[in-house]
Every structure is written in C-alpha cells, then in structure tokens.
C-alpha cells in the first residue's frame, strides 16, 4: 500500500466515523511521520476549531511532544 492509498483509506474512515456519530464528533488524520504531526484531513473541525495543516493538539497546544512519548 502506498502512502497515498493509506491516506485515502484513513480519510474515508475518518469521514465515515464523523458521519456516523454526528456533528459533535471530530475525526482527523495526522501525519505521524512529521514531528509536529500536522492535520492532513479533519471532519467536524468546528468542535475544536482546528483545520487542515494545524499542529494544535486537542488541548490547543502546538508544543512538540517529548521524543520518548
């Protein structure tokens, strides 16, 4: 599976979960290969105010995680 195929699968899964659980369920796909973990896709982003490209975590922080975390 290529990176693009994996992203398409994860994106469809995130969209399906958001649709299944409604507007108060935010789902997203992060780029875990990037230390800042930017959001690649997001559904119901109004829940937290995050958007594609955002590096904010659910608490609104954009601090890098501890390398051991």
Backbone as ProteinMPNN parsed JSONL, in Angstrom:
{"seq_chain_A": "XXXXXXXXXXXXXXXXXXXXXXXXXXXXXXXXXXXXXXXXXXXXXXXXXXXXXXXXXXXXXXXXXXXXX", "coords_chain_A": {"N_chain_A": [[0.852, -1.175, 0.0], [0.596, 2.148, -0.904], [1.667, 5.396, 0.336], [-0.19, 7.344, -0.392], [-2.469, 5.762, -0.939], [-2.897, 4.719, 1.619], [-3.482, 7.083, 2.995], [-5.872, 7.839, 1.667], [-7.565, 5.728, 2.46], [-7.582, 6.085, 5.292], [-8.637, 8.672, 5.405], [-11.23, 8.309, 4.331], [-12.211, 6.603, 6.29], [-12.134, 8.275, 8.583], [-13.981, 10.218, 7.77], [-16.309, 8.648, 7.57], [-16.669, 7.838, 10.256], [-17.123, 10.333, 11.451], [-19.515, 11.039, 10.177], [-21.156, 8.979, 11.082], [-21.334, 9.391, 13.882], [-22.093, 12.024, 14.159], [-22.296, 15.693, 14.272], [-20.934, 16.504, 16.568], [-18.749, 14.961, 16.825], [-15.485, 14.987, 16.281], [-13.191, 14.03, 13.849], [-9.983, 13.094, 12.632], [-7.004, 12.971, 10.556], [-3.688, 12.584, 11.217], [-0.298, 13.468, 10.285], [1.905, 11.358, 11.181], [4.527, 10.979, 10.584], [5.804, 13.334, 10.665], [7.366, 15.386, 13.0], [5.801, 17.454, 14.149], [3.263, 16.665, 13.681], [1.142, 17.481, 11.712], [-2.3, 18.151, 10.792], [-3.837, 16.267, 8.336], [-6.326, 15.728, 7.249], [-9.615, 16.652, 8.295], [-12.692, 16.308, 9.962], [-15.687, 17.766, 11.007], [-14.411, 19.895, 12.282], [-15.19, 22.133, 13.635], [-15.635, 21.508, 16.215], [-13.262, 21.675, 17.746], [-12.023, 23.777, 16.543], [-9.831, 23.377, 15.004], [-8.014, 22.91, 11.877], [-7.165, 21.692, 8.532], [-3.7, 21.233, 8.254], [-3.148, 22.338, 10.681], [-1.27, 22.248, 13.72], [-2.059, 22.046, 16.248], [-2.867, 20.392, 19.293], [-5.499, 18.495, 20.898], [-5.886, 19.958, 23.19], [-5.272, 22.474, 22.437], [-2.626, 23.121, 22.221], [0.54, 23.635, 20.629], [2.949, 22.538, 21.184], [5.907, 20.595, 20.804], [5.913, 17.08, 21.151], [7.393, 15.135, 23.743], [10.211, 13.302, 22.841], [10.312, 10.702, 23.762], [7.721, 10.1, 24.287]], "CA_chain_A": [[0.0, 0.0, 0.0], [1.367, 3.386, -0.961], [1.285, 6.434, 1.304], [-1.421, 7.967, -0.896], [-3.555, 4.802, -0.721], [-3.139, 4.67, 3.066], [-4.173, 8.32, 3.358], [-7.246, 7.768, 1.157], [-8.291, 4.814, 3.335], [-7.771, 6.73, 6.593], [-9.522, 9.809, 5.21], [-12.602, 7.781, 4.204], [-12.591, 6.079, 7.606], [-12.41, 9.435, 9.445], [-15.229, 10.811, 7.302], [-17.392, 7.745, 7.95], [-16.874, 7.917, 11.709], [-17.742, 11.633, 11.721], [-20.906, 10.981, 9.723], [-21.883, 8.038, 11.922], [-21.554, 9.897, 15.232], [-22.688, 13.353, 14.104], [-21.538, 16.946, 14.241], [-20.125, 16.741, 17.771], [-17.633, 14.004, 16.793], [-14.399, 15.429, 15.41], [-12.232, 12.993, 13.472], [-8.915, 13.653, 11.808], [-5.85, 12.152, 10.201], [-2.425, 13.293, 11.458], [0.921, 12.96, 9.658], [2.762, 10.935, 12.287], [5.904, 10.986, 10.114], [6.298, 14.688, 10.887], [7.387, 15.6, 14.454], [4.75, 18.384, 14.587], [2.005, 15.945, 13.441], [0.078, 18.328, 11.161], [-3.55, 17.504, 10.409], [-3.957, 16.098, 6.893], [-7.754, 15.88, 6.968], [-10.393, 16.795, 9.519], [-14.145, 16.383, 9.798], [-16.312, 18.412, 12.169], [-13.377, 20.693, 12.924], [-15.787, 23.182, 14.462], [-15.618, 21.045, 17.61], [-12.079, 22.227, 18.418], [-11.521, 24.933, 15.807], [-8.648, 23.025, 14.222], [-8.235, 22.752, 10.441], [-6.075, 21.026, 7.82], [-2.424, 21.915, 8.421], [-2.965, 22.731, 12.076], [-0.429, 21.392, 14.564], [-2.6, 22.114, 17.607], [-3.445, 19.155, 19.817], [-6.876, 18.66, 21.379], [-5.875, 20.949, 24.267], [-4.942, 23.765, 21.864], [-1.187, 23.344, 22.334], [1.327, 23.194, 19.487], [4.266, 22.132, 21.678], [6.377, 19.293, 20.355], [5.858, 16.032, 22.154], [8.643, 14.547, 24.207], [10.634, 12.246, 21.913], [10.054, 9.38, 24.361], [6.27, 9.926, 24.482]], "C_chain_A": [[0.893, 1.232, 0.0], [0.887, 4.36, 0.11], [-0.034, 7.082, 0.898], [-2.625, 7.046, -0.677], [-3.912, 4.712, 0.761], [-3.897, 5.918, 3.511], [-5.63, 8.281, 2.898], [-8.105, 6.864, 2.039], [-8.599, 5.475, 4.68], [-8.722, 7.915, 6.502], [-10.973, 9.347, 5.103], [-13.106, 7.246, 5.541], [-12.958, 7.22, 8.549], [-13.73, 10.092, 9.053], [-16.424, 9.957, 7.724], [-17.701, 7.793, 9.433], [-17.574, 9.229, 12.062], [-19.211, 11.639, 11.312], [-21.738, 10.085, 10.644], [-22.257, 8.647, 13.273], [-22.039, 11.343, 15.284], [-21.723, 14.512, 14.289], [-20.691, 17.214, 15.48], [-18.94, 15.783, 17.852], [-16.602, 14.466, 15.78], [-13.475, 14.25, 15.119], [-11.193, 13.607, 12.553], [-7.84, 12.63, 11.534], [-4.626, 13.04, 10.378], [-1.311, 12.671, 10.634], [1.896, 12.608, 10.779], [4.231, 10.83, 11.877], [6.576, 12.334, 10.288], [6.256, 14.948, 12.389], [6.303, 16.545, 14.972], [3.361, 17.797, 14.356], [0.895, 16.825, 12.865], [-1.149, 17.504, 10.758], [-3.634, 17.468, 8.887], [-5.406, 16.192, 6.432], [-8.497, 15.926, 8.294], [-11.865, 16.933, 9.162], [-14.741, 16.877, 11.113], [-15.283, 19.2, 12.984], [-13.912, 21.824, 13.787], [-15.793, 22.789, 15.94], [-14.449, 21.682, 18.358], [-11.539, 23.483, 17.742], [-10.271, 24.636, 14.998], [-9.022, 22.855, 12.757], [-7.037, 22.047, 9.813], [-4.817, 21.879, 7.932], [-2.13, 22.32, 9.848], [-2.069, 21.739, 12.812], [-0.908, 21.424, 16.011], [-3.129, 20.754, 18.04], [-4.838, 19.467, 20.358], [-6.976, 19.696, 22.498], [-5.511, 22.341, 23.759], [-3.466, 24.107, 21.929], [-0.495, 22.917, 21.039], [2.764, 22.86, 19.892], [4.63, 20.776, 21.108], [6.273, 18.296, 21.491], [7.252, 15.602, 22.545], [8.986, 13.382, 23.279], [10.347, 10.847, 22.442], [8.565, 9.091, 24.506], [5.643, 9.081, 23.398]], "O_chain_A": [[1.823, 1.344, 0.799], [-0.169, 4.167, 0.713], [-0.893, 7.338, 1.742], [-3.689, 7.511, -0.27], [-5.088, 4.638, 1.118], [-4.836, 5.832, 4.302], [-6.527, 8.65, 3.656], [-9.253, 7.198, 2.332], [-9.735, 5.433, 5.152], [-9.523, 8.143, 7.409], [-11.854, 9.94, 5.726], [-14.276, 7.412, 5.885], [-13.974, 7.149, 9.241], [-14.511, 10.479, 9.922], [-17.436, 10.487, 8.183], [-18.868, 7.79, 9.826], [-18.502, 9.245, 12.871], [-20.055, 12.184, 12.025], [-22.89, 10.398, 10.946], [-23.371, 8.443, 13.757], [-22.365, 11.837, 16.363], [-20.514, 14.333, 14.44], [-19.811, 18.073, 15.443], [-18.205, 15.791, 18.839], [-16.81, 14.355, 14.572], [-13.032, 13.557, 16.036], [-11.487, 14.527, 11.791], [-7.763, 11.581, 12.173], [-4.528, 14.108, 9.775], [-1.363, 11.484, 10.315], [2.627, 13.471, 11.266], [5.093, 10.615, 12.729], [7.783, 12.463, 10.081], [5.21, 14.751, 13.007], [5.92, 16.443, 16.138], [2.372, 18.382, 14.798], [-0.183, 16.915, 13.453], [-1.043, 16.323, 10.429], [-3.519, 18.499, 8.226], [-5.678, 16.686, 5.338], [-8.075, 15.327, 9.283], [-12.228, 17.591, 8.186], [-14.335, 16.447, 12.193], [-15.29, 19.169, 14.214], [-13.173, 22.408, 14.58], [-15.938, 23.646, 16.812], [-14.619, 22.173, 19.474], [-10.691, 24.176, 18.305], [-9.708, 25.533, 14.371], [-10.194, 22.678, 12.424], [-6.02, 21.829, 10.471], [-4.858, 23.093, 7.732], [-0.984, 22.614, 10.189], [-2.111, 20.537, 12.552], [-0.242, 20.893, 16.9], [-3.762, 20.047, 17.256], [-5.292, 20.608, 20.272], [-8.05, 20.253, 22.725], [-5.445, 23.288, 24.543], [-3.087, 25.258, 21.715], [-0.903, 21.935, 20.418], [3.678, 22.892, 19.067], [3.771, 19.91, 20.946], [6.517, 18.629, 22.651], [8.187, 15.701, 21.75], [8.12, 12.563, 22.971], [10.159, 9.912, 21.664], [8.182, 7.962, 24.814], [4.435, 8.845, 23.421]]}, "name": "protein", "num_of_chains": 1, "seq": "XXXXXXXXXXXXXXXXXXXXXXXXXXXXXXXXXXXXXXXXXXXXXXXXXXXXXXXXXXXXXXXXXXXXX"}
